[in-house]
Amino acid sequence: MDTSSTAHLNLISNLLARHQEALVGQSFYGKLQPAYGYGMHPAWVSLVTHSLPYFGKSLGWTVTPFVVQICKNLDELVKQYESESAKLSISITSKRENISPDYPLTLLEGLTTISHFCLLEQPNQNKKTTAASDPSNLKNAKNAILEELPRIVNTMALLWNVLRREEAQKRPVDLLGATKGSSSVYFKTTKTIRQKILEFLNPLTAHLGVQLIAAVAAVWSRKKVQRHSKMKIVPAASASQLTLVDLVCALSALQADTVLLLVKEVVKRPPQLRGDEKSPLVDIPVLQFCSAFIQRLPAAALQENFPSLLGVLKESVQLNLAPPGYFLLLSMLNDFVTRTPNLESKKDQKDLQEVTQKILEAVGNIAGSSLEQTSWLSRNLEVKAQPQISLEESDAEEDLHDAAATAASTMVSASAPSVYSVQALSLLAEVLASLLDMVYRSDEKEKAVPLISRLLYYVFPYLRNHSAYNAPSFRAGAQLLSSLSGYAYTKRAWKKEALELFLDPAFFQMDTSCAHWKSIIDHLLTHEKTMFKDLMNMQSSSLKLFPSCEQKAMLLKRQAFAVFSGELDQYHLYLPLIQERLTDNLRVGQTSIVAAQMFLFFRVLLLRISPQHLTSLWPIMVSELIQTFIQLEEDLKEDDEPLRNSNKIKKVSVADGNGPLAGEIAQSELILYLSACKFLDTALSFPPDKMPLFQIYRWAFVPEVDTEGPAFLSDLEENHQECKPHTVRILELLKLKYGDISASDEITMKSEFPLLRQHSVSSIRQLLPFFKTLNCAFKTQNKLPTDTQGPPFLEFPVTDSPRVLKRLEEYVEYDFLEHLEC
């Protein structure tokens, strides 16, 4: 700047000093608005920056709006850049006037000068300047600028994101070897702009680091999370939030341990960023920033900064955070333990165990926030009779943060809604077992058992409640117990309660948690070597222990589920004991409900025992199936005897096409017949080479030729086959009773095994399509007419064996489940 320009500025500054109140009213920041023309903006910025020592008491309320307007203009440049990048229309203002390419540099320099003058001590000020700049005036200006610090940090983050995009565009090289150019003339000099941003922020970290990190947290809370991460308990940071992390990491004055120290201070005493009481709390956002920040650190750096991270965790867990805050602490702890090797120092290991215990107990308290005491003096807990919000039903991030500000000032256990308890259970299910396994070394595992017991104290009440409203917590609790049960050292904390839950009459009242319970029961029986035998031997005194048929069926179903929870041939050595207990049921006589559970047990044995081990059981299974089909034939004959004496077939009409009428088969018998048909369906679904022994008995149940074709009778005479398979006889009786299959029923059938998908039936008529298909299924391909009408034909052998076995597994698992309580 030449001498004449300097003289002019000094003259203007003296005028400002004499007439500051009148001139300030002319609104300096208004001169930076686009309506006044971009050409004069550099001059106004220069004027204000050179006049800073002369503003006196009007310094704060003069330059603060000016700083805000600078940020707005920079934000507008970013928007224009994004519009140009997306090939959108450029604003009318930017079309009218060409802005100087160094315009963002001018604004950044002005912002730096003003902010540093107001926020930082000026050691080189002369006496005249010091006199003009009264300390109280500087203090007021400093407070005013600090209130706008989140606004400034947001602008820096937007610019930083543009620089990252620009540098990413320059990296790829096209076929001619030239790099891609910038889409904007204002951001070509990325290195210079980057340097200006760092020159602005780095000096602030020495004395204003807490305020800077708090401002970063305030900006973080305004950034939207990614849509796909809303279902996560600890949502992943969005791209705009990761830009903030990248910006902080680029500050040379902020080392990792310094950042963690500042985070601890912000959580401990969140600064009031604005003067009103409605400003959002930044404790949760700053922990979210911290979580993303430590994820950026390499494992070696993370381990090196363990003391600083431990300070954040220790200080934060003692505070009255909203529930998402404790989730973040657990997430950060798990991230550290997962990515770093065991700590060498015994003191560090002990500190880690202590903070782990405190964080887990805090999350455990949140998990129990949907529980209440059964009575005033009782320590027993039960689930509150209120709807629960599952993870799928909650908009995790926004809803939690809206509630965080109000929940932070109250006790967690009293304020946390059910969404927090479900999330706490789910988070514990995700990390607890592996976390404890790494925090407690091999010779310290027993130290974790009391902690596990205290946490499970909040879990078992959810697992005892089989109401529909408790389903989200039931699922999460089952997942948690399943993950813990995989570690043998934990069994002392859960085996007694798990066995009680298994023997509870309501055990199978669940929706989709069966897979977790399979794992739990498998681990229970594996850890306790004699428990499976004890479970099977409970049948021997069934007349005393289980006087009712329902209780006998309950035990038989649990025995089947125990085998189903294991692996292939895991219990084949117990087959003599299993066969003996099944024979006991037959010896004393069994009702329909017990027989239905026996057929379910048979299906489990087909899936869990190799064919070569089932040789001795096939006569029992086949004879029971024959007896059941004979009973079904007799039931159909009793109802249709009047029809047989007439010369015409009469259909039995049903009110709704499926529902039972007076004289229909009882529901308990229907359950038995459906279970028997499903066992036959399972046996037929196996490829013949996978179930060779069944081929010896198959002719008794299904025909080997097409029974619907005209050649069937001649085939009978030619082959001297006088005995009809059971499915043929049952189909004839069903047709006599109900008529032929309707078109609507045919549509529901699919040409693949297994056929039966129904969990229950309300009328025997609903099984008519099954028997109809089996009477046609075994017709050879070379006899299949191209214009065949009716049920589809099924070919053997089944080629896609793994897929069929998987479906059989799913159907058996589904048939164990019962309806939830209302």
C-alpha positions in Angstrom: 0.0 0.0 0.0 1.5 3.4 -1.0 2.0 6.4 1.2 -1.0 8.3 -0.1 -3.3 5.3 0.5 -2.0 5.1 4.0 -2.6 8.7 4.6 -6.2 8.4 3.4 -6.8 5.5 5.7 -5.4 7.4 8.7 -7.6 10.3 7.9 -10.7 8.1 7.7 -9.7 6.4 11.0 -9.4 9.7 12.7 -12.9 10.6 11.5 -14.2 7.3 12.8 -12.6 8.0 16.2 -14.4 11.4 16.3 -17.8 10.4 14.9 -17.9 6.7 15.6 -21.5 6.6 16.9 -22.9 8.4 13.8 -20.9 6.5 11.3 -21.4 3.0 12.9 -25.1 3.6 12.4 -24.5 3.5 8.6 -24.1 -0.3 9.0 -20.7 -1.3 7.7 -21.7 -4.9 7.3 -24.5 -3.8 4.9 -21.8 -2.6 2.5 -20.7 -6.2 2.0 -24.1 -7.2 0.8 -24.2 -8.2 -2.9 -26.7 -5.4 -3.6 -24.0 -2.8 -3.0 -21.6 -4.4 -5.6 -18.8 -6.8 -5.1 -16.2 -4.3 -6.5 -16.2 -2.2 -3.3 -16.0 -5.1 -0.9 -12.2 -5.2 -0.7 -12.1 -1.5 0.1 -14.7 -1.8 2.9 -12.8 -4.8 4.3 -9.6 -2.8 4.3 -11.3 0.2 5.9 -12.7 -1.8 8.8 -9.5 -3.8 9.5 -7.4 -0.6 9.6 -9.9 1.1 11.8 -10.1 -1.6 14.4 -8.1 0.3 17.1 -10.3 3.4 16.7 -13.8 1.9 17.2 -13.7 2.2 20.9 -16.7 1.0 22.8 -18.6 0.3 19.5 -16.0 -2.3 18.5 -18.0 -5.4 19.3 -21.4 -4.4 17.9 -19.7 -2.9 14.8 -17.4 -5.7 13.7 -19.6 -8.7 14.7 -22.2 -8.1 12.0 -19.4 -7.4 9.6 -17.9 -10.8 10.4 -21.2 -12.5 10.0 -21.7 -10.9 6.6 -18.2 -12.1 5.5 -19.3 -15.6 6.4 -22.5 -15.2 4.5 -20.6 -14.1 1.4 -18.2 -17.0 1.7 -21.1 -19.4 2.1 -22.7 -17.9 -1.1 -19.5 -18.6 -3.0 -19.6 -22.2 -1.8 -23.3 -22.5 -2.9 -22.3 -21.1 -6.3 -19.5 -23.6 -6.6 -21.8 -26.5 -5.8 -24.3 -25.2 -8.3 -21.7 -24.9 -11.0 -20.4 -28.4 -10.1 -24.0 -29.7 -10.5 -24.4 -27.7 -13.7 -27.3 -25.8 -12.2 -28.2 -22.2 -13.0 -26.0 -19.5 -11.5 -27.6 -16.9 -9.4 -28.6 -13.6 -11.1 -26.3 -11.6 -8.9 -23.2 -13.5 -9.8 -24.1 -13.2 -13.5 -24.4 -9.4 -13.3 -21.0 -8.8 -12.0 -17.7 -10.6 -12.3 -16.1 -11.1 -8.8 -12.4 -10.8 -8.5 -10.7 -14.3 -8.4 -9.0 -13.4 -5.1 -12.3 -12.4 -3.5 -12.4 -15.4 -1.0 -8.8 -14.6 0.0 -9.7 -11.0 0.7 -12.6 -12.0 2.9 -10.5 -14.6 4.7 -7.8 -12.1 5.4 -10.3 -9.6 6.7 -12.0 -12.2 8.9 -8.6 -13.3 10.3 -7.5 -9.7 11.1 -10.8 -8.8 12.8 -11.2 -12.0 14.8 -7.6 -12.1 16.0 -7.8 -8.4 17.0 -10.8 -9.1 19.1 -10.0 -12.6 20.4 -6.3 -12.5 20.9 -4.0 -10.3 23.0 -2.1 -7.8 20.9 1.4 -7.5 22.4 2.7 -5.1 19.8 0.1 -2.4 20.1 1.5 1.1 20.7 0.4 3.2 23.6 -2.0 5.2 21.5 -3.7 2.1 20.2 -3.8 0.6 23.7 -5.4 3.7 25.0 -8.0 3.7 22.3 -8.7 0.0 22.8 -10.0 -0.1 26.3 -9.8 -3.6 27.9 -13.5 -3.6 28.6 -14.2 -2.8 24.9 -12.0 -5.6 23.8 -13.7 -8.0 26.3 -17.1 -7.1 25.0 -15.9 -7.5 21.4 -14.4 -10.9 22.3 -17.6 -12.1 23.8 -19.5 -10.9 20.8 -17.2 -12.7 18.3 -17.2 -15.9 20.5 -21.0 -16.0 20.2 -20.6 -16.2 16.4 -17.8 -18.7 16.5 -20.0 -21.6 15.5 -21.1 -19.6 12.5 -17.5 -18.9 11.6 -16.5 -22.6 12.1 -19.3 -23.7 9.9 -18.1 -21.4 7.1 -14.5 -22.8 7.5 -15.9 -26.3 7.2 -17.8 -25.5 4.0 -14.7 -24.0 2.5 -12.6 -26.9 3.6 -15.0 -29.3 2.0 -14.7 -27.4 -1.3 -10.9 -27.6 -1.1 -11.1 -31.4 -0.5 -13.3 -31.8 -3.6 -11.0 -29.6 -5.7 -8.0 -31.6 -4.7 -9.8 -34.8 -5.4 -10.6 -33.5 -8.9 -7.0 -32.6 -9.5 -5.7 -36.1 -8.6 -7.2 -38.1 -11.5 -5.2 -37.9 -14.8 -7.0 -38.2 -18.1 -5.8 -40.1 -21.2 -3.7 -37.2 -22.4 -2.0 -36.8 -19.1 -3.6 -33.5 -18.1 -5.3 -33.0 -14.7 -8.8 -31.9 -14.4 -9.3 -28.2 -13.8 -11.4 -26.5 -11.2 -15.0 -25.7 -11.9 -14.7 -22.4 -10.2 -12.2 -19.5 -10.6 -12.4 -18.7 -6.9 -11.0 -22.0 -5.7 -8.2 -22.7 -8.1 -5.5 -21.7 -5.5 -6.4 -24.5 -3.0 -3.1 -24.4 -1.2 -3.3 -20.7 -0.6 -6.9 -20.8 0.7 -6.0 -23.8 2.8 -3.1 -21.9 4.3 -5.3 -18.9 5.1 -7.9 -21.1 6.9 -5.1 -22.7 9.0 -3.6 -19.3 9.7 -6.9 -18.1 11.0 -7.7 -21.2 13.2 -4.3 -22.3 14.6 -3.7 -19.2 16.7 -7.1 -19.6 18.4 -6.3 -23.0 19.8 -3.8 -21.8 22.4 -6.2 -19.8 24.6 -9.6 -20.5 23.0 -9.3 -24.3 22.4 -12.3 -25.1 24.6 -14.5 -22.5 22.8 -13.2 -23.8 19.4 -14.1 -27.4 20.1 -17.4 -26.4 21.5 -18.1 -24.4 18.3 -17.2 -27.5 16.3 -19.7 -29.6 18.4 -22.4 -26.9 17.8 -21.8 -27.1 14.1 -21.7 -30.9 14.3 -25.2 -31.0 15.8 -26.6 -29.1 12.9 -25.3 -31.5 10.3 -27.7 -34.2 9.2 -26.6 -37.8 9.6 -26.7 -40.2 6.7 -30.1 -41.7 6.0 -28.9 -45.3 6.1 -27.3 -44.8 9.5 -30.4 -43.7 11.3 -31.1 -47.3 12.3 -27.8 -47.5 14.1 -27.7 -46.9 17.8 -24.5 -44.9 17.4 -25.0 -43.4 13.9 -22.1 -43.1 11.6 -20.9 -39.6 10.9 -22.0 -38.0 7.7 -19.7 -36.6 5.0 -20.2 -33.0 6.3 -19.4 -34.1 9.8 -16.3 -35.9 8.7 -15.2 -32.7 7.1 -15.2 -31.1 10.6 -13.0 -34.0 11.8 -10.6 -33.5 8.9 -10.4 -29.8 9.6 -9.5 -30.3 13.2 -6.9 -32.9 12.3 -5.3 -30.4 10.0 -4.6 -27.9 12.8 -1.0 -28.3 13.6 -1.5 -26.7 17.0 -3.9 -29.4 18.1 -2.3 -32.8 18.8 -4.5 -35.8 19.5 -4.0 -35.6 23.3 -4.8 -31.9 23.2 -8.0 -32.5 21.3 -9.1 -35.2 23.8 -8.2 -32.9 26.7 -10.4 -30.1 25.2 -13.2 -32.6 24.6 -13.1 -33.6 28.3 -13.3 -29.9 29.3 -16.2 -29.2 26.9 -18.2 -32.3 28.3 -17.4 -31.3 31.8 -18.4 -27.6 31.5 -20.1 -27.0 28.2 -19.6 -23.2 27.4 -22.6 -21.0 26.7 -22.1 -20.2 23.1 -24.9 -17.8 22.9 -26.5 -15.4 25.4 -29.9 -17.0 25.5 -30.9 -20.0 27.5 -32.3 -21.9 24.6 -28.9 -22.7 23.1 -28.5 -26.5 22.4 -26.2 -28.5 24.7 -23.0 -29.6 23.0 -22.1 -32.5 25.4 -23.5 -35.2 23.2 -22.3 -33.7 19.9 -18.8 -33.2 21.2 -18.7 -36.9 22.2 -19.9 -37.8 18.7 -17.1 -35.7 17.3 -14.7 -37.4 19.7 -15.9 -40.8 18.6 -15.3 -40.0 14.9 -12.0 -38.4 15.8 -10.5 -41.4 17.5 -11.7 -43.6 14.6 -9.4 -41.5 12.4 -6.4 -42.2 14.6 -4.2 -45.1 13.7 -4.1 -48.0 16.3 -0.6 -47.0 17.4 -1.6 -43.4 18.0 -4.8 -44.5 19.7 -2.9 -46.6 22.2 -0.3 -43.9 22.7 -3.1 -41.5 23.7 -4.9 -43.9 26.0 -4.4 -41.7 29.1 -6.1 -38.8 27.4 -9.0 -41.0 26.2 -9.3 -42.5 29.6 -9.7 -39.0 31.0 -12.6 -38.3 28.6 -14.3 -41.6 29.5 -13.7 -41.2 33.3 -14.9 -37.6 33.4 -17.9 -38.2 31.1 -19.3 -41.3 32.8 -19.6 -39.4 36.1 -21.8 -36.7 34.5 -25.6 -36.8 34.1 -25.6 -37.3 30.4 -28.6 -38.1 28.3 -28.7 -41.8 27.3 -27.1 -41.3 23.9 -24.0 -39.9 25.7 -23.4 -43.2 27.5 -23.9 -45.1 24.2 -21.1 -43.0 22.7 -18.8 -43.7 25.6 -19.4 -47.4 25.2 -18.8 -47.2 21.5 -15.5 -45.3 22.0 -14.4 -47.8 24.6 -15.2 -50.7 22.4 -13.4 -49.0 19.5 -10.3 -48.6 21.6 -10.3 -52.1 22.9 -11.0 -53.7 19.5 -8.2 -51.9 17.7 -5.4 -51.9 20.2 -3.5 -54.8 21.8 -3.5 -55.5 25.5 -2.1 -52.8 27.7 1.3 -53.7 29.2 0.9 -51.7 32.3 -1.1 -53.4 35.1 -2.2 -50.0 36.3 -3.5 -49.0 32.8 -5.3 -52.4 32.6 -6.9 -51.9 36.0 -8.0 -48.4 35.0 -9.4 -49.7 31.8 -11.4 -52.4 33.7 -12.7 -49.8 36.2 -14.0 -47.4 33.5 -15.4 -50.3 31.6 -17.4 -51.4 34.6 -18.7 -47.8 35.2 -19.8 -47.3 31.5 -21.4 -50.8 31.3 -23.3 -50.2 34.6 -24.5 -46.8 33.2 -25.8 -48.4 30.0 -27.3 -51.2 32.1 -29.3 -48.7 34.1 -30.6 -47.3 30.8 -31.5 -50.9 29.7 -33.6 -51.2 32.8 -35.4 -47.9 32.4 -38.5 -49.7 31.1 -38.7 -51.9 34.2 -40.4 -51.3 37.5 -40.5 -53.0 40.9 -43.2 -55.5 41.5 -43.9 -54.0 44.9 -42.5 -51.2 47.0 -40.0 -53.3 49.0 -39.4 -56.0 46.4 -36.2 -56.1 44.3 -38.0 -58.1 41.6 -38.5 -56.2 38.4 -41.1 -56.5 35.7 -41.7 -54.8 32.4 -43.8 -51.6 32.4 -47.0 -52.3 30.5 -46.4 -49.7 27.8 -45.6 -49.8 24.1 -41.9 -50.1 23.2 -40.2 -48.5 20.2 -38.0 -50.8 18.2 -34.9 -49.6 16.3 -36.8 -50.0 13.0 -39.5 -47.7 14.2 -37.3 -44.9 15.6 -35.6 -42.1 13.7 -32.6 -42.6 15.9 -30.5 -39.5 15.4 -32.9 -36.6 15.2 -35.3 -37.9 17.8 -32.6 -38.7 20.3 -31.0 -35.3 20.0 -34.3 -33.5 20.4 -34.9 -35.4 23.6 -31.3 -35.1 24.8 -31.6 -31.5 25.8 -34.6 -32.1 28.0 -33.4 -35.5 29.4 -30.0 -34.3 30.4 -31.3 -32.3 33.4 -33.2 -35.3 34.9 -32.3 -38.7 36.1 -31.7 -41.2 33.3 -33.8 -44.0 34.9 -36.8 -41.6 35.3 -36.7 -39.8 31.9 -35.5 -42.4 29.4 -38.3 -43.7 27.2 -38.5 -47.2 25.9 -36.5 -46.4 22.8 -33.4 -45.9 25.0 -33.9 -49.2 26.9 -34.2 -51.1 23.6 -31.2 -49.4 22.2 -29.2 -50.0 25.4 -30.1 -53.8 25.2 -29.2 -53.9 21.5 -25.9 -52.1 22.0 -24.9 -54.4 24.9 -25.9 -57.4 22.8 -23.6 -56.1 20.1 -20.4 -55.4 22.1 -20.7 -56.7 25.7 -19.4 -60.3 25.3 -16.4 -59.5 23.1 -15.6 -56.4 25.0 -15.3 -58.2 28.4 -13.4 -61.0 26.8 -10.7 -58.5 25.7 -10.7 -56.2 28.8 -10.3 -59.1 31.2 -7.4 -61.4 30.4 -7.5 -65.2 30.6 -6.6 -65.3 34.3 -9.0 -62.5 35.1 -12.3 -63.8 33.6 -13.9 -64.5 36.9 -13.7 -60.8 37.8 -16.2 -60.1 35.1 -18.9 -62.5 36.3 -20.3 -60.2 39.1 -20.6 -57.4 36.5 -22.4 -59.7 34.1 -24.8 -60.7 36.8 -25.6 -57.1 37.6 -26.3 -56.4 33.9 -28.4 -59.5 33.4 -30.5 -58.4 36.4 -32.0 -55.8 34.0 -32.3 -58.4 31.1 -34.1 -61.4 32.5 -37.3 -59.5 33.3 -37.6 -58.7 29.6 -37.1 -62.4 28.7 -39.8 -63.5 31.2 -42.4 -61.2 29.6 -43.9 -62.7 26.4 -46.3 -59.8 25.7 -46.5 -58.4 22.2 -45.6 -54.9 23.4 -42.3 -56.3 24.9 -41.2 -57.9 21.7 -38.4 -55.4 20.9 -36.8 -55.8 24.3 -37.4 -59.6 24.2 -35.5 -59.8 20.9 -32.6 -57.6 22.1 -32.4 -59.4 25.5 -32.3 -62.8 23.7 -29.5 -61.6 21.4 -27.6 -60.3 24.5 -27.9 -63.6 26.4 -27.0 -65.5 23.2 -23.8 -63.6 22.8 -22.8 -64.0 26.4 -23.6 -67.7 26.5 -20.9 -68.4 23.9 -18.2 -67.9 26.6 -18.0 -70.7 29.1 -16.8 -68.5 32.0 -20.1 -66.6 31.9 -22.4 -69.6 32.6 -22.5 -69.0 36.4 -24.2 -65.7 35.7 -27.0 -67.0 33.6 -27.4 -70.8 33.5 -29.9 -71.1 36.3 -32.2 -68.4 34.9 -31.8 -69.7 31.4 -33.0 -73.1 32.4 -36.0 -71.7 34.2 -36.9 -69.7 31.1 -36.5 -72.8 29.0 -38.9 -74.8 31.2 -41.4 -71.9 31.4 -44.8 -72.8 29.8 -44.6 -69.6 27.8 -41.1 -70.2 26.5 -42.1 -70.6 22.8 -44.2 -67.4 22.8 -41.8 -65.3 20.7 -41.7 -63.9 17.2 -38.3 -64.0 15.6 -35.9 -64.7 18.5 -35.8 -68.4 18.0 -32.3 -68.4 16.4 -30.9 -66.7 19.5 -32.6 -69.2 21.8 -31.2 -72.0 19.8 -27.7 -70.7 20.5 -28.5 -70.2 24.2 -29.9 -73.7 24.7 -27.1 -75.2 22.7 -24.5 -73.4 24.9 -26.4 -74.3 28.1 -26.4 -78.0 27.2 -22.8 -77.9 26.0 -21.5 -76.2 29.1 -23.4 -78.6 31.4 -22.6 -82.1 30.1 -25.3 -84.0 32.0 -28.1 -81.5 31.4 -29.4 -83.0 28.1 -29.6 -86.4 29.7 -31.4 -84.9 32.7 -33.8 -83.2 30.4 -34.6 -86.5 28.6 -34.9 -88.4 31.9 -37.6 -86.0 33.1 -39.9 -88.0 31.0 -39.5 -91.1 33.1 -41.5 -89.7 36.0 -43.9 -87.8 33.8 -47.0 -89.3 35.4 -45.9 -87.6 38.7 -44.2 -84.5 37.3 -46.5 -83.9 34.3 -50.0 -85.1 35.1 -51.7 -83.2 32.2 -51.3 -83.8 28.5 -50.3 -80.2 28.0 -47.4 -80.6 30.3 -46.3 -83.8 28.7 -46.5 -82.1 25.3 -44.5 -79.1 26.7 -41.7 -81.4 27.8 -41.6 -83.3 24.6 -41.5 -80.0 22.6 -38.5 -78.8 24.7 -36.7 -82.0 24.2 -37.2 -81.6 20.5 -36.0 -78.0 20.6 -32.9 -79.1 22.6 -31.9 -81.5 19.8 -32.8 -78.9 17.2 -30.5 -76.4 18.9 -27.5 -78.6 18.3 -25.4 -79.4 15.2 -25.7 -82.4 12.9 -25.2 -85.7 14.9 -24.4 -83.8 18.1 -26.8 -86.0 20.0 -26.7 -89.2 17.9 -25.0 -91.0 20.9 -28.2 -90.3 22.9 -30.5 -91.9 20.3 -31.1 -95.0 22.4 -32.2 -92.7 25.3 -34.3 -90.6 22.9 -35.9 -93.7 21.4 -36.7 -95.0 24.9 -38.4 -91.8 25.9 -40.5 -91.7 22.7 -41.5 -95.3 23.2 -42.5 -94.5 26.8 -45.0 -92.0 25.3 -46.5 -94.7 23.1 -46.6 -97.2 25.8 -48.8 -95.2 28.2 -51.0 -93.9 25.3 -50.9 -90.4 24.0 -53.4 -87.7 23.1 -53.5 -85.7 19.9 -51.5 -82.8 21.4 -48.7 -85.1 22.5 -48.7 -87.0 19.2 -48.4 -83.7 17.3 -45.3 -82.8 19.3 -43.9 -86.3 18.6 -44.2 -85.7 14.8 -42.4 -82.3 15.3 -39.7 -84.3 17.1 -39.5 -86.7 14.2 -38.9 -83.8 11.8 -36.1 -82.5 14.0 -34.5 -85.9 14.0 -34.5 -86.0 10.2 -32.7 -82.7 10.2 -30.2 -83.3 13.0 -29.4 -87.0 12.8 -27.6 -88.6 9.8 -29.7 -91.3 8.0 -27.3 -94.1 8.9 -28.1 -93.5 12.6 -31.9 -93.4 12.2 -32.3 -97.1 11.2 -33.8 -98.2 14.5 -36.2 -95.2 14.6 -37.8 -95.6 11.2 -40.2 -98.4 12.2 -41.5 -96.2 15.0 -41.9 -93.1 12.9 -43.6 -95.0 10.0 -46.0 -96.9 12.2 -47.1 -93.7 14.0 -47.7 -92.0 10.7 -49.7 -94.9 9.4 -51.8 -95.0 12.6 -52.5 -91.2 12.3 -53.5 -91.5 8.6 -55.8 -94.4 9.5 -57.4 -92.3 12.2 -57.9 -89.4 9.7 -59.5 -91.8 7.3 -61.9 -93.0 10.0 -62.8 -89.5 10.9 -63.6 -88.7 7.3 -65.6 -91.9 6.9 -67.8 -91.2 10.0 -68.9 -87.8 8.5 -69.4 -89.1 5.0 -71.2 -92.4 5.6 -74.6 -90.9 4.5 -72.9 -89.7 1.3 -71.5 -93.1 0.5 -75.0 -94.6 0.6 -76.3 -92.2 -2.1 -75.5 -92.4 -5.8 -74.1 -88.9 -6.2 -71.3 -86.9 -4.6 -72.4 -84.1 -2.5 -70.1 -81.2 -1.6 -70.1 -79.9 2.0 -70.4 -76.2 1.9 -68.3 -74.1 4.2 -69.4 -70.6 5.2 -66.1 -68.9 4.4 -64.4 -71.5 2.3 -62.0 -72.5 5.1 -63.7 -72.3 8.5 -65.1 -75.3 10.3 -68.8 -76.3 10.6 -70.6 -78.3 13.2 -69.5 -81.9 12.9 -66.0 -80.9 11.6 -62.9 -82.4 13.0 -61.9 -81.0 16.4 -59.0 -78.5 16.5 -56.8 -80.7 18.5 -57.1 -83.4 15.9 -56.4 -80.9 13.1 -53.2 -80.0 14.8 -52.2 -83.7 14.9 -53.1 -84.3 11.2 -51.2 -81.1 10.1 -48.2 -82.2 12.1 -48.3 -85.7 10.6 -48.6 -84.3 7.0 -45.6 -82.0 7.7 -43.5 -85.0 8.8 -44.4 -86.8 5.5 -43.7 -83.6 3.6 -40.3 -83.3 5.3 -39.4 -86.9 4.5 -40.5 -86.5 0.9 -38.6 -83.3 0.6 -35.2 -84.9 1.1 -33.5 -86.2 -2.0 -33.8 -90.0 -2.1 -30.0 -90.4 -1.6 -30.2 -88.3 1.5 -33.0 -90.4 3.0 -32.5 -93.9 1.6 -34.4 -95.9 4.3 -37.6 -93.9 3.7 -37.7 -95.2 0.2 -38.6 -98.6 1.6 -41.8 -97.2 3.2 -42.7 -94.4 0.7 -45.0 -96.7 -1.4 -47.3 -96.9 1.6 -48.0 -93.2 1.6 -47.7 -91.9 -1.9 -48.4 -93.5 -5.3 -45.6 -94.3 -7.7 -47.7 -93.5 -10.7 -50.3 -90.8 -11.6 -53.5 -91.7 -9.8 -55.4 -89.1 -11.8 -54.8 -90.6 -15.2 -57.1 -93.1 -16.9 -54.4 -95.8 -16.9 -54.3 -96.0 -13.1 -56.9 -98.8 -12.8 -55.2 -100.9 -15.5 -51.9 -100.3 -13.8 -53.3 -101.7 -10.6 -54.6 -104.8 -12.4 -51.3 -105.3 -14.3 -49.1 -104.9 -11.3 -51.5 -106.6 -8.9 -51.4 -103.6 -6.6 -54.5 -104.0 -4.4 -53.4 -101.6 -1.6 -53.9 -98.0 -2.2 -51.4 -95.6 -0.6 -52.8 -93.6 2.3 -52.7 -90.3 0.5 -54.8 -91.7 -2.3 -57.5 -93.0 0.1 -57.5 -89.7 2.1 -57.8 -87.7 -1.1 -60.8 -89.8 -2.2 -62.5 -89.2 1.1 -61.7 -85.4 1.0 -63.2 -85.2 -2.5 -66.3 -87.0 -1.3 -66.6 -84.6 1.5 -65.6 -81.3 -0.1 -65.6 -81.9 -3.8 -62.5 -81.3 -6.1 -59.9 -78.7 -5.5 -60.9 -75.2 -6.4 -58.9 -73.0 -8.8 -58.0 -70.5 -6.1 -56.4 -73.4 -4.0 -54.4 -74.5 -7.0 -52.8 -71.1 -7.5 -51.4 -71.2 -4.0 -49.5 -74.4 -4.7 -45.9 -74.3 -5.9 -44.0 -77.0 -7.8 -41.3 -77.5 -5.2 -40.8 -79.3 -1.9 -41.6 -78.7 0.9 -45.2 -78.1 0.1 -46.8 -77.3 3.5 -46.2 -73.8 4.8 -49.2 -73.4 7.0 -48.6 -72.9 10.7 -52.1 -74.0 11.5 -55.4 -75.0 9.8 -58.9 -74.4 10.7 -60.4 -77.1 8.5 -59.2 -80.4 7.1 -60.3 -79.1 3.7 -57.2 -76.8 3.7 -55.0 -79.9 3.4 -56.8 -81.0 0.2 -54.3 -79.3 -2.2 -51.4 -81.1 -0.4 -52.9 -84.5 -0.9 -54.0 -83.6 -4.5 -50.4 -82.7 -5.4 -48.9 -85.8 -3.8 -51.1 -88.0 -5.9 -49.6 -86.4 -9.0 -46.1 -85.6 -7.9 -44.4 -88.8 -8.7 -45.5 -89.2 -12.3 -42.4 -89.6 -14.5 -41.3 -86.8 -16.8 -41.7 -88.8 -20.0 -45.4 -89.4 -19.2 -46.2 -85.8 -18.4 -48.5 -84.3 -21.0 -47.6 -80.8 -22.2 -51.1 -79.5 -21.7 -51.6 -81.0 -18.2 -54.0 -79.1 -16.1 -54.3 -79.1 -12.3 -51.7 -79.2 -9.6 -48.0 -79.0 -10.7 -45.8 -82.0 -10.9 -42.7 -82.5 -8.8 -39.6 -84.2 -10.1 -37.1 -86.4 -8.2 -34.4 -86.3 -7.3 -34.4 -82.8 -5.9 -31.2 -81.2 -7.3 -31.1 -78.1 -5.1 -30.6 -79.9 -1.8 -29.0 -77.1 0.3 -31.8 -74.7 -0.5 -34.5 -77.3 0.3 -32.8 -78.2 3.6 -32.6 -74.5 4.5 -36.3 -74.1 3.9 -37.0 -77.2 6.0 -34.9 -75.8 8.8 -36.9 -72.5 8.6 -40.3 -74.2 8.6 -39.4 -76.4 11.6 -38.1 -73.4 13.5 -41.3 -71.5 12.7 -43.4 -74.4 13.9 -41.8 -74.2 17.4 -43.1 -70.6 17.8 -46.4 -69.8 19.5 -48.5 -66.6 19.4 -47.4 -63.8 21.7 -49.6 -62.7 24.5 -51.7 -59.6 23.8 
